[in-house]
Amino acid sequence: MNLTDEQRQQLIEAALTVRKWAYAPYSKYPVGAALLTASGKIYDGVNVENAAYPSGICAERVAVFKAVSEGEREFVAITVATHNGGSPCGACRQVLAEFGLDTLVLIVDGNGNIVQETTVRGLLPGAFTAEALEKSG
Ligand code: THU
């Protein structure tokens, strides 16, 4: 599904804006994510760190889990904003892959410039999905 220019701008704005709520006292690397669902809603998320480091979670997964816990499962696009245009981590790629390989991914820097535009498939070629489980046994 293609994004309109307006949707694209809204997603970028949302990811940039929500980044202020990132809880990143350890890495000092705030991340904002904004996820557009097929129903037209935008769910945002930030990274939430913890003194026990592995207990923290990335912005993208917060956005996905917020959406799924509100009954949403069809995702059109996700925007990820960091100051330097960092790319989604492997765990987030896997979580996104669960809900569709065609979800558009916009990676933006702190000024909202698009550093990379791709899809979940592009970020995670050969993804392990439910299909693999169906083939077992
Ligand atoms: N982080 C994200 O929120 N998303 C990513 O895809 C990459 C990393 C967070 C996790 C941690 O809070 C900080 O960035 C540094 O790794």
Residues whose N, C-alpha, C, O or C-beta is under 5 A from the ligand:
A	BS01	THU	S27 Y29 V31 N47 E49 I57 C58 A59 E60 S87 P88 C89 C92
